[in-house]
Structures are given as C-alpha cells and as structure tokens.
C-alpha cells in the first residue's frame, strides 16, 4: 500500500511528487505510478524519470496530467510560470456584483 502523507507534507511536496502519490495510491506502488504516468502520456519511463529529477513538468503535458489525477493537481500548481497563479489571477476580479451580472446574462 502507498505511503500515507500528512496534509502538511502533501502541501509542501513538488507537484510531480503529489501526482505520483495520487497515482500510486490508486495502484498501490510509487514505481508503478511512474510507469502508469508514462503509459498515459505516451512517453518513455526515462522521460518521466527526467521530469521527476528536474521537478519541471512540460507545459504541453499539464492539462493531460491534471485530467489524469481528476484535477487534484491543477495546471497552475504544475506551471505557475505558464498558467499563472490562480490566487493572483482572482485578485483583480470584482465578485461583489457577480450575481447581478449573471442574472443580466453578462
């Protein structure tokens, strides 16, 4: 069975580590998670190992990976340099009149 991570350690983990943990929990093995990720992405296990070693997920793979883990790791978490920080993206929005805008069909 996969290692159970404490909530604080999950939040501090690199996105690729969290992805492997999520996949590993579903198949009960971390190494199996890497092979599963490689198969799902259509890439070699060596390419997955390179991602793991660098910690940098190719932007072109982020949406596919996020879908694979049912959105538990967002594209923003994987590559904030490409997809932006979801918190700062929301900072400029005015939610005060969102309901009114929705009712007006805007």
C-alpha positions, 0 to 999 in steps of 0.5 A: 500500500502507498505511503500515507502523507500528512496534509502538511507534507502533501502541501509542501511536496513538488507537484510531480511528487503529489501526482505520483502519490495520487497515482500510486495510491490508486495502484498501490506502488510509487514505481508503478505510478511512474510507469502508469504516468508514462503509459498515459502520456505516451512517453518513455519511463526515462522521460518521466524519470527526467521530469521527476529529477528536474521537478519541471513538468512540460507545459504541453503535458499539464492539462493531460496530467491534471485530467489524469489525477481528476484535477487534484493537481491543477495546471497552475500548481504544475506551471505557475510560470505558464498558467499563472497563479490562480490566487493572483489571477482572482485578485483583480476580479470584482465578485461583489456584483457577480450575481447581478451580472449573471442574472443580466446574462453578462 
